[in-house]
Amino acid sequence: MAKESDWKLTTEAVAEPADGQVLVKVLQLSLDPAMRGWMNEGRSYIAPVGIGEVMRAGGVGKVVASKHPAFAAGDLVAGGFGIQEYCLVADVKQVGLHKIDPRLGTPAQWLNALGMPGMTAYFGLLDVGQPKEGDTVVVSGAAGAVGQTVGQVARIKGCRVVGIAGGKAKCDFVVNDLKFDACIDYKTGNLRDGLKQHCPKGVDVYFDNVGGEILDMVLARINRGARIVVCGAISQYNNTTPVKGPSNYMMLLVARARMQGMVVFDYADRYGEAVQQIAAWMKEGKFISREDVVPGIENFPATMNKLFSGGNFGKLVLKVADDA
């Protein structure tokens, strides 16, 4: 786990934008399990955050000054701002700076269902998982940012949806609010028995956010031609020993199944498609977006660690400033 001493909170003057640059006041920041992976040196889908650099994070903010023709003061925008109160955007494309429509959702929703977690869930499930009406879809981390969207999209597509979450409150939320067919509490129940009970006909799609033993137990229940979407492995991110791989991987052979990883950035040119669809579902009352908003940039170290203790309930968001 990252310690308080691993971080340094610094203060410096806010610079004025030069030609082609945009100054953004950061309002809210997305805290995601992937951040822990970005702190590790080694080969990955994105370069690690270097020692002494601003910690990487996506966020929503308001333009306060601009010398870029596409942006004006007052615009509500999203991008990779990092854990800071102001972001001087020198390269609009590199940061992924883009305007967002407040009519479609709140800033927190733009970091959840309409942001990276929502895009991850939407494309990971539909493009990689390829669910069909009547399929049984299982998702781990079901009450979290990605899991809540995966399950709701699967439900809307006519699937039987079973979540895995930790604690009665989260499981109740998954069933009562998100309208999953069932939710298995891995902390108090027997996961193997829960899968037998709630997936009597086996598992057609498994959306994996946690890895480890849960992945192994679901693999034991997969149907012929099942699709396993590897989105994350939060149970392994703080390991001081090598990551534990699935010991039940031979079930992929037995079931002629497929396990495929997905990274949301591969779908960047299609984000607009998912945003419009999810926003429409929210407006129709078919879809909800739950966020856990914690105020204060100085609280970032402790708040990020809530992701790995199960302390967050819904999408974890750090509130940096009011939208004023």
C-alpha positions in Angstrom: 0.0 0.0 0.0 1.2 3.5 -0.7 2.1 5.4 2.4 1.7 9.1 3.3 5.5 9.4 3.1 5.5 8.3 -0.6 3.8 11.6 -1.5 5.0 15.2 -1.4 2.5 18.1 -1.4 4.0 21.2 -2.9 2.9 24.8 -3.6 4.0 27.0 -6.5 2.6 30.0 -8.4 0.0 29.4 -11.1 1.5 30.3 -14.5 -0.3 32.2 -17.3 -1.0 30.4 -20.5 1.2 31.1 -23.5 0.0 30.8 -27.1 -1.8 27.5 -27.7 -2.1 26.8 -23.9 -5.0 26.6 -21.6 -5.2 27.1 -17.8 -7.7 24.9 -16.1 -9.0 25.2 -12.5 -9.4 21.6 -11.4 -12.8 20.9 -9.8 -12.9 17.1 -9.3 -10.5 14.2 -9.8 -11.0 10.6 -10.6 -9.3 8.1 -8.2 -8.9 4.7 -9.8 -7.2 1.4 -9.0 -5.1 1.7 -12.1 -3.2 4.6 -10.3 -1.4 2.0 -8.2 -0.2 0.3 -11.3 1.0 3.6 -12.8 3.4 3.9 -9.8 5.2 0.7 -10.7 8.3 0.7 -12.8 8.3 -1.7 -15.7 6.5 -2.5 -19.0 2.8 -1.7 -19.2 0.3 -0.1 -21.5 1.3 3.3 -20.3 4.6 4.8 -19.0 4.9 4.9 -15.2 4.6 8.2 -13.3 8.2 9.3 -12.5 9.6 10.2 -9.1 8.9 13.9 -8.5 6.2 14.2 -11.2 2.6 15.2 -10.6 0.6 12.1 -10.0 -1.5 11.2 -13.0 -5.3 11.5 -12.8 -8.2 12.3 -14.9 -10.4 15.2 -13.9 -13.1 17.7 -14.6 -12.3 21.5 -14.4 -13.2 24.9 -15.7 -11.1 27.0 -18.1 -9.9 30.2 -16.4 -7.7 31.5 -19.1 -7.0 30.4 -22.7 -4.8 31.2 -25.6 -6.1 28.2 -27.6 -8.8 28.9 -30.3 -10.9 25.8 -29.3 -11.3 26.8 -25.6 -12.6 29.9 -23.8 -12.8 31.0 -20.2 -15.8 29.4 -18.5 -15.7 26.2 -20.5 -16.3 23.0 -18.5 -13.6 20.5 -19.6 -12.2 17.1 -18.8 -8.7 15.7 -19.3 -5.6 14.2 -17.7 -5.0 17.0 -15.2 -3.1 15.2 -12.4 -3.5 15.7 -8.7 -3.3 19.4 -8.6 -5.5 22.5 -8.1 -4.6 24.1 -11.4 -3.4 22.5 -14.6 -1.5 24.5 -17.3 -2.3 22.5 -20.4 0.6 22.9 -22.8 -0.4 20.1 -25.2 -4.2 19.8 -25.6 -4.0 16.4 -27.4 -1.5 14.9 -24.9 -3.8 15.8 -22.0 -6.9 14.8 -23.9 -8.5 18.1 -23.2 -12.1 18.2 -24.3 -15.3 20.1 -23.5 -18.1 18.4 -21.6 -21.8 19.1 -21.5 -23.1 19.7 -18.0 -26.6 19.0 -19.3 -25.7 15.3 -19.7 -24.3 14.9 -16.1 -22.7 16.4 -13.1 -18.9 16.7 -12.9 -18.8 13.6 -10.7 -20.9 11.6 -13.3 -18.4 12.8 -16.0 -15.7 11.0 -14.0 -17.9 7.9 -13.5 -20.5 6.6 -16.0 -19.7 9.3 -18.6 -15.9 9.1 -17.9 -13.2 6.6 -18.0 -14.9 3.9 -15.8 -18.0 4.1 -17.9 -16.1 3.9 -21.1 -14.1 0.9 -19.8 -17.3 -0.9 -18.8 -19.2 -0.1 -22.0 -16.6 -1.2 -24.5 -15.1 -3.9 -22.3 -18.5 -5.6 -22.0 -20.0 -5.0 -25.4 -16.9 -5.2 -27.6 -14.8 -7.8 -25.8 -17.4 -9.7 -23.7 -20.0 -9.7 -26.5 -23.0 -10.6 -24.4 -26.1 -12.0 -26.0 -29.6 -11.8 -24.7 -30.2 -14.5 -22.1 -26.5 -14.9 -21.2 -25.4 -15.0 -17.6 -22.9 -12.2 -16.9 -20.8 -12.1 -13.7 -18.9 -9.0 -12.7 -16.5 -8.6 -9.7 -16.2 -5.3 -7.9 -19.8 -4.9 -8.8 -20.4 -1.9 -6.6 -17.4 -0.1 -7.9 -17.1 2.4 -10.7 -16.6 -0.1 -13.6 -18.6 -2.9 -12.1 -21.8 -0.9 -11.6 -21.8 0.2 -15.3 -21.0 -3.3 -16.6 -23.9 -4.8 -14.7 -26.4 -2.2 -15.7 -25.5 -2.4 -19.4 -25.7 -6.2 -19.3 -29.2 -5.9 -17.7 -30.3 -3.4 -20.3 -29.1 -5.9 -23.0 -31.3 -8.6 -21.6 -28.7 -10.7 -19.6 -28.9 -12.3 -16.3 -26.5 -10.3 -14.1 -24.7 -11.6 -11.0 -22.4 -9.3 -9.1 -19.6 -10.0 -6.6 -19.0 -7.4 -3.9 -17.8 -7.0 -0.3 -20.3 -6.5 2.5 -24.1 -6.5 2.9 -24.5 -2.8 2.2 -22.8 -3.0 -1.2 -24.6 -6.2 -2.2 -28.0 -4.6 -1.2 -27.1 -1.6 -3.4 -26.2 -3.9 -6.3 -29.5 -5.8 -6.2 -31.9 -3.1 -5.0 -30.6 0.0 -6.8 -28.6 -1.3 -9.8 -31.2 -4.1 -10.3 -28.7 -7.0 -10.7 -30.4 -10.4 -10.4 -28.2 -11.4 -7.5 -25.0 -10.4 -5.7 -22.6 -12.6 -3.8 -20.8 -11.2 -0.7 -17.3 -12.6 -1.0 -16.5 -11.4 2.5 -19.1 -13.4 4.4 -20.5 -16.0 2.1 -19.1 -19.0 0.3 -18.3 -17.7 -3.2 -18.2 -21.2 -4.7 -21.6 -22.0 -3.4 -22.9 -18.6 -4.3 -21.8 -19.1 -7.9 -23.5 -22.5 -8.0 -26.7 -21.0 -6.6 -27.0 -17.9 -8.7 -25.4 -19.2 -11.9 -27.1 -22.6 -12.2 -26.6 -22.7 -15.9 -23.0 -21.6 -15.7 -21.3 -18.3 -16.7 -21.2 -17.0 -20.3 -19.4 -13.7 -19.6 -17.1 -12.8 -16.7 -15.9 -9.2 -16.3 -12.9 -9.4 -14.0 -11.9 -6.4 -12.0 -10.1 -8.2 -9.1 -8.1 -11.3 -10.3 -6.8 -13.8 -7.7 -8.9 -16.4 -6.1 -12.2 -14.9 -7.4 -11.1 -15.3 -11.0 -10.2 -18.9 -10.3 -13.6 -19.7 -8.8 -15.5 -18.1 -11.7 -13.3 -20.0 -14.3 -14.6 -23.2 -12.7 -18.1 -22.3 -13.7 -17.7 -21.0 -17.3 -19.7 -22.4 -20.2 -18.5 -23.5 -23.6 -17.5 -20.4 -25.6 -17.4 -18.1 -22.5 -15.7 -14.8 -22.7 -13.6 -13.5 -19.8 -12.8 -9.8 -19.9 -9.6 -8.9 -18.1 -10.1 -5.3 -17.0 -8.1 -5.3 -13.7 -6.7 -7.3 -10.8 -7.1 -5.0 -7.8 -6.4 -7.9 -5.4 -2.9 -8.1 -6.8 -1.9 -4.4 -7.1 -0.1 -4.1 -3.8 1.6 -7.4 -3.9 5.2 -7.5 -2.7 5.5 -11.0 -4.3 4.8 -11.9 -8.0 1.3 -11.6 -9.2 -0.7 -14.8 -8.8 -2.0 -16.1 -12.1 -5.1 -18.2 -12.6 -4.5 -21.8 -11.7 -7.8 -22.8 -13.3 -6.7 -21.5 -16.7 -7.1 -25.0 -18.3 -10.9 -24.4 -18.1 -10.3 -22.1 -21.1 -9.3 -25.2 -23.1 -12.1 -27.4 -21.8 -14.8 -24.8 -22.5 -13.2 -23.5 -25.7 -13.4 -20.1 -23.9 -11.6 -16.8 -24.5 -9.8 -14.6 -22.0 -8.9 -11.1 -23.4 -7.5 -8.0 -21.8 -8.9 -4.5 -22.6 -7.5 -1.0 -22.1 -10.0 1.8 -22.4 -7.6 4.1 -24.3 -7.9 1.9 -27.3 -11.5 3.1 -27.7 -10.8 6.8 -27.4 -12.2 7.6 -30.9 -15.6 6.1 -29.9 -16.1 7.7 -26.4 -18.8 10.0 -27.8 -20.9 7.0 -28.8 -20.9 5.5 -25.3 -21.4 8.9 -23.6 -24.6 9.6 -25.6 -26.0 6.1 -25.0 -25.3 6.1 -21.2 -26.6 9.7 -20.8 -29.8 8.6 -22.6 -30.2 5.6 -20.3 -29.8 7.9 -17.3 -32.4 10.4 -18.6 -34.8 7.5 -19.2 -34.3 6.2 -15.6 -32.8 2.9 -16.7 -29.3 3.6 -15.3 -27.9 5.2 -12.2 -24.4 6.6 -11.4 -23.2 6.5 -7.8 -20.2 8.4 -6.7 -18.2 8.6 -3.4 -17.0 12.2 -3.2 -14.2 13.1 -0.7 -13.2 16.8 -0.3 -9.7 18.2 -0.1 -6.6 17.6 -2.3 -4.6 17.2 0.9 -6.6 14.1 1.6 -5.5 12.3 -1.6 -3.0 9.8 -0.1 -5.5 8.4 2.4 -8.4 8.6 0.0 -6.7 6.7 -2.8 -6.0 3.8 -0.4 -9.8 3.4 0.2 -9.8 1.7 -3.2 -7.8 -1.1 -1.8 -9.4 -1.5 1.6 -13.0 -1.5 0.2 -13.6 1.8 2.0 -15.2 3.5 -1.0 -18.9 3.0 -2.0 -19.3 3.7 -5.7 -16.9 5.7 -7.9 -14.2 7.4 -5.8 -13.9 11.1 -6.6 -11.6 13.7 -5.0 -13.3 17.1 -4.8 -10.7 19.8 -5.3 -12.8 23.0 -5.6 -16.3 24.2 -6.0 -17.7 24.9 -9.4 -17.9 28.7 -8.9 
